[in-house]
Amino acid sequence: MQQAELMELLHYDQLTGVFRWKKSRSNGVKPGDVAGTVTKRQGYLRIFINLKGYRKGYLAHRLAWLYVYGSMPSDHIDHINGNKADNRIENLRQASNTTNHWNEAIRSTNKSGHKGVFWHTQSKRWRASCRVGGKPEVLGQFERIEDAVEAVKKFRERHHGEYANHG
């Protein structure tokens, strides 16, 4: 997919992050209709495009990058605010696999309510841990959950920088 091909088919509003079709399509889509459907598993917006008799699905945030900057990103595109449906260009940034994971929200299976903090049954204390350089690092065990939360936040800010997400 090239920028010129994309611009011929779709209009991208950088302020809203919405793509709209420029031309009618065989499946009843009219010019001005919003393009894309949300993927069930991941929650990203996917836009299917027919080019040269071949139908392919593209993630809208990657198309937004192509539309604005002229090339497909070589790596990941991170949604800064964590909202996968927010494809405004100001909410998108290039990221490595690692930095993209740093910006993930708290997991639904988390029981402490705080990213990087869990109850360590054997010691009967709160354990703070975080990943850096692909390896988990235990930051300590604490009697108070607030102390464990503070330890992991400080570590994350120091090592994850602008990609730090506390949950």
N, CA, C and O of each residue as an XYZ file, in Angstrom:
668
protein
N       0.856     -1.175      0.000
C       0.000      0.000      0.000
C       0.899      1.234      0.000
O       1.840      1.339      0.786
N       0.589      2.149     -0.887
C       1.333      3.405     -1.004
C       0.444      4.558     -0.535
O      -0.782      4.453     -0.560
N       1.065      5.651     -0.110
C       0.333      6.813      0.371
C      -0.634      7.336     -0.694
O      -1.779      7.656     -0.377
N      -0.193      7.426     -1.942
C      -1.041      7.947     -3.022
C      -2.280      7.074     -3.225
O      -3.378      7.595     -3.421
N      -2.112      5.751     -3.180
C      -3.247      4.828     -3.320
C      -4.243      5.029     -2.182
O      -5.455      5.053     -2.394
N      -3.710      5.170     -0.977
C      -4.554      5.370      0.199
C      -5.342      6.668      0.089
O      -6.541      6.698      0.364
N      -4.667      7.738     -0.314
C      -5.320      9.046     -0.423
C      -6.369      9.087     -1.526
O      -7.300      9.891     -1.482
N      -6.211      8.226     -2.501
C      -7.202      8.140     -3.579
C      -8.493      7.472     -3.088
O      -9.587      7.806     -3.544
N      -8.354      6.536     -2.165
C      -9.497      5.761     -1.664
C     -10.186      6.364     -0.442
O     -11.409      6.318     -0.312
N      -9.372      6.930      0.453
C      -9.886      7.357      1.753
C      -9.475      8.778      2.101
O      -8.433      9.266      1.665
N     -10.315      9.430      2.895
C      -9.957     10.718      3.500
C      -9.731     10.458      4.981
O     -10.532      9.781      5.626
N      -8.648     10.992      5.517
C      -8.325     10.842      6.943
C      -8.382     12.204      7.606
O      -7.690     13.135      7.195
N      -9.212     12.317      8.638
C      -9.311     13.548      9.415
C      -8.363     13.427     10.610
O      -8.622     12.656     11.535
N      -7.274     14.182     10.590
C      -6.261     14.086     11.637
C      -6.783     14.522     13.003
O      -6.282     14.061     14.028
N      -7.776     15.398     13.032
C      -8.310     15.895     14.310
C      -9.203     14.876     15.010
O      -9.261     14.830     16.239
N      -9.902     14.055     14.217
C     -10.805     13.062     14.811
C     -10.245     11.647     14.726
O     -10.647     10.772     15.493
N      -9.315     11.417     13.790
C      -8.762     10.087     13.588
C      -9.665      9.175     12.775
O      -9.449      7.964     12.741
N     -10.671      9.737     12.122
C     -11.662      8.955     11.372
C     -11.304      8.924      9.883
O     -10.931      9.937      9.291
N     -11.430      7.729      9.302
C     -11.273      7.545      7.864
C     -12.660      7.476      7.237
O     -13.572      6.858      7.786
N     -12.806      8.122      6.073
C     -14.062      8.059      5.311
C     -13.735      7.699      3.864
O     -12.717      8.114      3.310
N     -14.639      6.908      3.268
C     -14.457      6.490      1.881
C     -14.676      7.661      0.946
O     -15.575      8.473      1.164
N     -13.860      7.756     -0.097
C     -14.010      8.791     -1.119
C     -14.859      8.310     -2.284
O     -15.478      9.110     -2.986
N     -14.886      6.988     -2.487
C     -15.589      6.413     -3.641
C     -16.585      5.364     -3.177
O     -16.441      4.787     -2.100
N     -17.606      5.122     -4.010
C     -18.555      4.042     -3.742
C     -17.849      2.708     -3.878
O     -16.897      2.554     -4.643
N     -18.347      1.740     -3.105
C     -17.781      0.399     -3.187
C     -18.914     -0.579     -3.480
O     -20.083     -0.251     -3.276
N     -18.586     -1.744     -3.944
C     -19.585     -2.726     -4.365
C     -20.466     -3.231     -3.225
O     -21.558     -3.736     -3.482
N     -20.032     -3.112     -2.002
C     -20.807     -3.640     -0.881
C     -21.764     -2.610     -0.279
O     -22.153     -2.735      0.882
N     -22.147     -1.591     -1.061
C     -23.119     -0.607     -0.609
C     -22.530      0.578      0.126
O     -23.270      1.430      0.618
N     -21.232      0.645      0.209
C     -20.573      1.768      0.868
C     -20.593      2.966     -0.069
O     -20.265      2.856     -1.250
N     -20.988      4.122      0.482
C     -21.067      5.348     -0.305
C     -19.958      6.316      0.090
O     -19.405      6.210      1.185
N     -19.630      7.258     -0.788
C     -18.645      8.285     -0.424
C     -19.087      9.008      0.847
O     -20.252      9.380      0.986
N     -18.153      9.201      1.763
C     -18.452      9.863      3.034
C     -18.736      8.905      4.170
O     -18.722      9.310      5.333
N     -18.995      7.630      3.861
C     -19.232      6.639      4.921
C     -17.935      6.400      5.695
O     -16.839      6.412      5.135
N     -18.098      6.183      6.999
C     -16.943      5.877      7.842
C     -16.392      4.508      7.445
O     -17.150      3.559      7.240
N     -15.075      4.417      7.341
C     -14.414      3.174      6.947
C     -13.982      2.380      8.175
O     -13.572      2.948      9.188
N     -14.080      1.069      8.067
C     -13.507      0.184      9.076
C     -14.497     -0.468     10.015
O     -15.624     -0.008     10.195
N     -14.034     -1.558     10.608
C     -14.780     -2.286     11.631
C     -13.819     -2.612     12.773
O     -12.616     -2.773     12.566
N     -14.362     -2.704     13.957
C     -13.542     -2.996     15.132
C     -13.290     -4.497     15.208
O     -14.219     -5.295     15.091
N     -12.023     -4.878     15.407
C     -11.684     -6.291     15.544
C     -12.178     -6.778     16.903
O     -12.023     -6.086     17.909
N     -12.768     -7.960     16.930
C     -13.359     -8.483     18.167
C     -12.310     -8.807     19.218
O     -12.490     -8.476     20.390
N     -11.236     -9.437     18.826
C     -10.241     -9.911     19.789
C      -9.397     -8.785     20.375
O      -9.166     -8.741     21.584
N      -8.936     -7.874     19.518
C      -8.003     -6.857     19.990
C      -8.610     -5.476     20.170
O      -8.060     -4.661     20.910
N      -9.721     -5.193     19.519
C     -10.370     -3.898     19.664
C      -9.816     -2.788     18.784
O     -10.139     -1.619     18.992
N      -8.981     -3.136     17.798
C      -8.453     -2.145     16.874
C      -9.415     -1.976     15.705
O     -10.201     -2.874     15.408
N      -9.351     -0.823     15.042
C     -10.145     -0.582     13.852
C      -9.388     -1.126     12.645
O      -8.225     -0.786     12.431
N     -10.052     -1.976     11.855
C      -9.437     -2.573     10.664
C     -10.229     -2.119      9.440
O     -11.460     -2.123      9.438
N      -9.493     -1.729      8.402
C     -10.103     -1.281      7.155
C      -9.673     -2.234      6.045
O      -8.484     -2.453      5.816
N     -10.669     -2.794      5.363
C     -10.381     -3.715      4.253
C     -10.358     -2.938      2.948
O     -11.280     -2.182      2.640
N      -9.293     -3.136      2.191
C      -9.090     -2.418      0.936
C      -8.830     -3.427     -0.178
O      -8.042     -4.360     -0.022
N      -9.512     -3.218     -1.315
C      -9.282     -4.034     -2.506
C      -8.318     -3.294     -3.413
O      -8.607     -2.187     -3.867
N      -7.186     -3.899     -3.671
C      -6.212     -3.335     -4.604
C      -5.769     -4.428     -5.562
O      -5.328     -5.500     -5.147
N      -5.893     -4.138     -6.843
C      -5.446     -5.068     -7.882
C      -6.066     -6.453     -7.703
O      -5.390     -7.468     -7.874
N      -7.359     -6.491     -7.357
C      -8.074     -7.751     -7.206
C      -7.770     -8.514     -5.930
O      -8.181     -9.665     -5.785
N      -7.071     -7.900     -5.020
C      -6.692     -8.564     -3.768
C      -7.239     -7.763     -2.599
O      -7.013     -6.555     -2.519
N      -7.953     -8.414     -1.697
C      -8.545     -7.751     -0.529
C      -7.650     -7.973      0.681
O      -7.294     -9.106      1.006
N      -7.290     -6.876      1.345
C      -6.416     -6.971      2.498
C      -6.909     -6.039      3.601
O      -7.383     -4.935      3.333
N      -6.788     -6.500      4.841
C      -7.168     -5.694      5.989
C      -5.963     -4.950      6.559
O      -4.885     -5.521      6.725
N      -6.164     -3.678      6.854
C      -5.113     -2.841      7.437
C      -5.622     -2.248      8.744
O      -6.786     -1.860      8.837
N      -4.775     -2.176      9.735
C      -5.129     -1.516     10.979
C      -5.131     -0.006     10.740
O      -4.194      0.540     10.156
N      -6.193      0.662     11.197
C      -6.387      2.084     10.908
C      -5.251      2.953     11.442
O      -4.888      3.945     10.811
N      -4.688      2.594     12.594
C      -3.611      3.429     13.129
C      -2.359      3.361     12.247
O      -1.607      4.332     12.162
N      -2.137      2.230     11.599
C      -0.998      2.112     10.684
C      -1.278      2.890      9.386
O      -0.375      3.500      8.812
N      -2.541      2.859      8.932
C      -2.914      3.644      7.751
C      -2.821      5.140      8.044
O      -2.433      5.915      7.170
N      -3.171      5.553      9.258
C      -3.069      6.970      9.636
C      -1.612      7.418      9.537
O      -1.319      8.511      9.052
N      -0.711      6.567      9.997
C       0.720      6.888      9.929
C       1.164      7.030      8.469
O       1.865      7.978      8.115
N       0.752      6.086      7.637
C       1.074      6.137      6.211
C       0.501      7.399      5.568
O       1.187      8.075      4.802
N      -0.741      7.711      5.877
C      -1.429      8.866      5.298
C      -0.680     10.161      5.602
O      -0.512     11.007      4.724
N      -0.229     10.314      6.850
C       0.414     11.555      7.282
C       1.898     11.598      6.947
O       2.395     12.619      6.472
N       2.610     10.502      7.189
C       4.076     10.516      7.068
C       4.619      9.893      5.778
O       5.816      9.989      5.505
N       3.755      9.256      4.984
C       4.175      8.790      3.667
C       4.769      7.400      3.592
O       5.103      6.932      2.504
N       4.911      6.720      4.738
C       5.422      5.343      4.705
C       4.792      4.548      5.848
O       4.418      5.085      6.890
N       4.695      3.255      5.600
C       4.200      2.370      6.657
C       5.250      2.306      7.757
O       6.445      2.258      7.467
N       4.824      2.305      9.004
C       5.800      2.190     10.089
C       6.494      0.841     10.045
O       5.875     -0.176      9.734
N       7.781      0.839     10.358
C       8.546     -0.405     10.326
C       8.307     -1.248     11.579
O       8.527     -2.459     11.569
N       7.868     -0.619     12.632
C       7.661     -1.328     13.902
C       6.234     -1.087     14.375
O       5.326     -0.945     13.557
N       6.032     -1.040     15.659
C       4.702     -0.853     16.243
C       4.298      0.615     16.249
O       5.139      1.513     16.208
N       2.991      0.831     16.300
C       2.430      2.158     16.535
C       1.683      2.067     17.860
O       0.813      1.215     18.040
N       2.035      2.951     18.776
C       1.476      2.969     20.120
C       0.402      4.044     20.214
O       0.587      5.163     19.735
N      -0.725      3.696     20.836
C      -1.753      4.683     21.150
C      -1.378      5.284     22.508
O      -1.473      4.609     23.533
N      -0.964      6.521     22.516
C      -0.431      7.165     23.711
C      -1.404      7.081     24.880
O      -1.005      6.765     26.001
N      -2.692      7.365     24.620
C      -3.674      7.359     25.703
C      -4.246      5.966     25.991
O      -5.108      5.819     26.857
N      -3.776      4.958     25.278
C      -4.221      3.588     25.510
C      -5.547      3.227     24.872
O      -5.967      2.072     24.943
N      -6.216      4.185     24.249
C      -7.510      3.945     23.607
C      -7.265      3.496     22.169
O      -6.851      4.298     21.332
N      -7.516      2.227     21.879
C      -7.234      1.647     20.573
C      -8.110      2.217     19.454
O      -7.785      2.071     18.275
N      -9.206      2.857     19.817
C     -10.098      3.446     18.824
C      -9.729      4.896     18.517
O     -10.278      5.482     17.584
N      -8.818      5.479     19.278
C      -8.422      6.876     19.100
C      -7.238      6.945     18.140
O      -6.082      6.834     18.547
N      -7.550      7.130     16.859
C      -6.523      7.120     15.827
C      -6.138      8.517     15.348
O      -5.692      8.687     14.214
N      -6.314      9.518     16.218
C      -5.822     10.865     15.897
C      -4.302     10.791     15.823
O      -3.669     10.108     16.628
N      -3.722     11.492     14.861
C      -2.276     11.406     14.659
C      -1.515     11.864     15.904
O      -0.429     11.355     16.177
N      -2.057     12.804     16.655
C      -1.379     13.281     17.874
C      -1.369     12.224     18.978
O      -0.615     12.341     19.944
N      -2.203     11.196     18.837
C      -2.262     10.118     19.826
C      -1.418      8.912     19.410
O      -1.384      7.906     20.119
N      -0.747      9.007     18.279
C       0.031      7.881     17.759
C       1.524      8.186     17.782
O       1.946      9.311     17.512
N       2.317      7.165     18.109
C       3.776      7.305     18.081
C       4.383      5.952     17.753
O       3.812      4.907     18.064
N       5.549      5.987     17.122
C       6.241      4.740     16.836
C       6.794      4.184     18.137
O       7.190      4.927     19.035
N       6.810      2.863     18.218
C       7.289      2.192     19.427
C       7.885      0.852     19.052
O       7.516      0.254     18.041
N       8.801      0.392     19.867
C       9.312     -0.967     19.709
C       8.298     -1.903     20.369
O       7.358     -1.441     21.015
N       8.479     -3.186     20.212
C       7.604     -4.143     20.881
C       7.652     -3.925     22.394
O       6.623     -3.974     23.069
N       8.841     -3.687     22.913
C       9.016     -3.494     24.355
C       8.313     -2.234     24.841
O       7.537     -2.293     25.795
N       8.571     -1.093     24.201
C       7.962      0.152     24.669
C       6.455      0.144     24.473
O       5.728      0.771     25.244
N       5.980     -0.554     23.459
C       4.535     -0.686     23.257
C       3.907     -1.431     24.434
O       2.822     -1.070     24.890
N       4.582     -2.466     24.925
C       4.078     -3.214     26.086
C       4.142     -2.387     27.362
O       3.286     -2.531     28.235
N       5.137     -1.528     27.481
C       5.233     -0.679     28.677
C       3.997      0.191     28.829
O       3.589      0.502     29.949
N       3.396      0.587     27.707
C       2.236      1.478     27.749
C       0.910      0.721     27.868
O      -0.150      1.336     27.748
N       0.939     -0.565     28.095
C      -0.302     -1.332     28.246
C      -1.012     -0.962     29.539
O      -0.394     -0.569     30.528
N      -2.315     -1.099     29.497
C      -3.135     -0.855     30.686
C      -2.991     -2.038     31.647
O      -2.416     -3.069     31.298
N      -3.508     -1.875     32.832
C      -3.486     -2.937     33.828
C      -4.296     -4.127     33.304
O      -5.342     -3.940     32.682
N      -3.832     -5.304     33.546
C      -4.514     -6.518     33.058
C      -5.801     -6.777     33.836
O      -5.909     -6.445     35.016
N      -6.759     -7.367     33.162
C      -8.049     -7.651     33.803
C      -7.911     -8.710     34.892
O      -8.769     -8.811     35.769
N      -6.843     -9.498     34.845
C      -6.636    -10.550     35.845
C      -5.906    -10.038     37.091
O      -5.713    -10.788     38.048
N      -5.504     -8.779     37.083
C      -4.783     -8.196     38.217
C      -5.704     -8.152     39.438
O      -6.835     -7.675     39.345
N      -5.228     -8.643     40.568
C      -6.049     -8.711     41.778
C      -5.757     -7.585     42.773
O      -6.587     -7.290     43.632
N      -4.580     -6.953     42.662
C      -4.229     -5.897     43.619
C      -4.840     -4.550     43.244
O      -5.001     -3.675     44.096
N      -5.182     -4.386     41.956
C      -5.678     -3.102     41.488
C      -4.559     -2.156     41.086
O      -4.814     -1.005     40.731
N      -3.309     -2.640     41.140
C      -2.144     -1.811     40.803
C      -1.201     -2.614     39.914
O      -0.851     -3.752     40.227
N      -0.801     -2.014     38.818
C       0.101     -2.648     37.869
C       1.461     -2.888     38.538
O       2.051     -1.970     39.106
N       1.954     -4.143     38.464
C       3.257     -4.487     39.013
C       3.269     -4.810     40.491
O       4.336     -4.981     41.080
N       2.092     -4.896     41.101
C       2.001     -5.178     42.546
C       1.105     -6.395     42.764
O      -0.001     -6.477     42.230
N       1.610     -7.343     43.565
C       0.779     -8.501     43.913
C       1.101     -8.971     45.324
O       2.155     -8.668     45.883
N       0.160     -9.718     45.875
C       0.303    -10.261     47.225
C       1.163    -11.508     47.158
O       0.841    -12.446     46.428
N       2.255    -11.529     47.912
C       3.150    -12.671     47.970
C       2.757    -13.492     49.188
O       3.048    -13.109     50.321
N       2.098    -14.614     48.956
C       1.510    -15.415     50.021
C       2.536    -15.925     51.029
O       2.286    -15.902     52.235
N       3.676    -16.380     50.549
C       4.677    -16.963     51.451
C       5.209    -15.945     52.458
O       5.367    -16.264     53.637
N       5.483    -14.741     52.006
C       6.035    -13.733     52.919
C       4.941    -12.886     53.585
O       5.202    -12.128     54.519
N       3.711    -13.036     53.079
C       2.573    -12.253     53.561
C       2.857    -10.746     53.461
O       2.609     -9.975     54.388
N       3.384    -10.371     52.304
C       3.701     -8.977     52.013
C       3.359     -8.673     50.553
O       3.182     -9.574     49.733
N       3.275     -7.387     50.262
C       3.051     -6.937     48.890
C       4.389     -6.911     48.150
O       5.369     -6.354     48.644
N       4.418     -7.509     46.981
C       5.642     -7.540     46.182
C       5.472     -6.601     44.985
O       4.451     -6.617     44.297
N       6.491     -5.795     44.762
C       6.510     -4.889     43.605
C       7.525     -5.437     42.610
O       8.649     -5.777     42.981
N       7.122     -5.522     41.344
C       8.042     -5.976     40.303
C       7.707     -5.279     38.996
O       6.585     -4.820     38.780
N       8.711     -5.215     38.131
C       8.545     -4.556     36.841
C       9.573     -5.145     35.880
O      10.597     -5.680     36.306
N       9.295     -5.046     34.591
C      10.221     -5.571     33.591
C      11.092     -4.450     33.040
O      10.635     -3.329     32.817
N      12.359     -4.789     32.829
C      13.278     -3.883     32.148
C      14.304     -4.750     31.429
O      14.794     -5.737     31.979
N      14.622     -4.372     30.196
C      15.558     -5.169     29.407
C      15.049     -6.573     29.148
O      15.842     -7.497     28.969
N      13.724     -6.746     29.125
C      13.119     -8.052     28.868
C      13.100     -8.982     30.065
O      12.635    -10.117     29.962
N      13.599     -8.515     31.197
C      13.665     -9.379     32.380
C      12.869     -8.774     33.531
O      12.889     -7.561     33.736
N      12.157     -9.637     34.294
C      11.438     -9.109     35.455
C      12.416     -8.748     36.568
O      13.404     -9.447     36.794
N      12.133     -7.665     37.249
C      12.979     -7.232     38.359
C      12.097     -7.030     39.586
O      11.166     -6.225     39.566
N      12.400     -7.772     40.662
C      11.661     -7.616     41.907
C      12.221     -6.384     42.612
O      13.426     -6.280     42.840
N      11.334     -5.456     42.951
C      11.742     -4.191     43.550
C      11.685     -4.223     45.068
O      12.192     -3.324     45.738
N      11.070     -5.255     45.601
C      11.003     -5.388     47.057
C       9.665     -5.922     47.512
O       8.729     -6.082     46.729
N       9.606     -6.193     48.807
C       8.376     -6.652     49.444
C       8.026     -5.654     50.537
O       8.902     -5.171     51.255
N       6.743     -5.352     50.656
C       6.312     -4.267     51.521
C       5.094     -4.674     52.361
O       4.229     -5.423     51.907
N       5.051     -4.170     53.576
C       3.896     -4.424     54.435
C       2.679     -3.655     53.926
O       1.559     -4.165     53.950
N       2.907     -2.430     53.466
C       1.805     -1.585     52.987
C       1.762     -1.584     51.462
O       2.793     -1.442     50.805
N       0.574     -1.742     50.911
C       0.415     -1.752     49.459
C       0.840     -0.416     48.854
O       1.371     -0.382     47.744
N       0.612      0.681     49.572
C       0.975      2.009     49.079
C       2.481      2.120     48.819
O       2.909      2.782     47.874
N       3.273      1.466     49.665
C       4.728      1.505     49.488
C       5.158      0.710     48.256
O       6.066      1.117     47.531
N       4.504     -0.418     48.028
C       4.800     -1.231     46.840
C       4.415     -0.470     45.571
O       5.150     -0.488     44.584
N       3.263      0.198     45.601
C       2.793      0.976     44.455
C       3.774      2.103     44.150
O       4.117      2.331     42.990
N       4.223      2.800     45.174
C       5.168      3.902     44.999
C       6.501      3.409     44.420
O       7.082      4.058     43.550
N       6.974      2.272     44.903
C       8.245      1.711     44.419
C       8.166      1.379     42.933
O       9.086      1.690     42.176
N       7.073      0.751     42.514
C       6.954      0.354     41.104
C       6.743      1.581     40.216
O       7.228      1.607     39.085
N       6.030      2.599     40.707
C       5.842      3.822     39.917
C       7.172      4.537     39.689
O       7.469      4.957     38.571
N       7.961      4.674     40.732
C       9.261      5.340     40.597
C      10.166      4.581     39.627
O      10.837      5.189     38.793
N      10.181      3.259     39.738
C      10.993      2.429     38.848
C      10.538      2.603     37.406
O      11.353      2.794     36.503
N       9.229      2.533     37.204
C       8.671      2.636     35.854
C       8.996      3.994     35.236
O       9.373      4.064     34.066
N       8.858      5.056     35.995
C       9.155      6.387     35.462
C      10.638      6.521     35.108
O      10.983      7.146     34.105
N      11.501      5.942     35.919
C      12.943      6.023     35.686
C      13.365      5.196     34.463
O      14.220      5.627     33.689
N      12.767      4.011     34.290
C      13.213      3.101     33.233
C      12.347      3.118     31.969
O      12.846      2.805     30.888
N      11.073      3.474     32.078
C      10.173      3.431     30.921
C       9.947      4.818     30.315
O       9.438      4.928     29.199
N      10.317      5.863     31.032
C      10.220      7.214     30.501
C       8.830      7.585     30.011
O       7.842      7.378     30.716
N       8.753      8.139     28.788
C       7.481      8.607     28.245
C       6.470      7.474     28.008
O       5.282      7.741     27.824
N       6.924      6.225     28.010
C       6.040      5.090     27.784
C       5.498      4.506     29.101
O       4.727      3.547     29.088
N       5.905      5.090     30.227
C       5.452      4.588     31.527
C       3.937      4.704     31.637
O       3.367      5.770     31.404
N       3.303      3.616     31.987
C       1.851      3.585     32.198
C       1.608      2.882     33.513
O       1.949      1.708     33.664
N       1.027      3.581     34.459
C       0.837      3.029     35.799
C      -0.492      2.284     35.944
O      -0.847      1.852     37.040
N      -1.209      2.137     34.860
C      -2.423      1.334     34.938
C      -3.629      2.095     34.572
O      -4.732      1.549     34.590
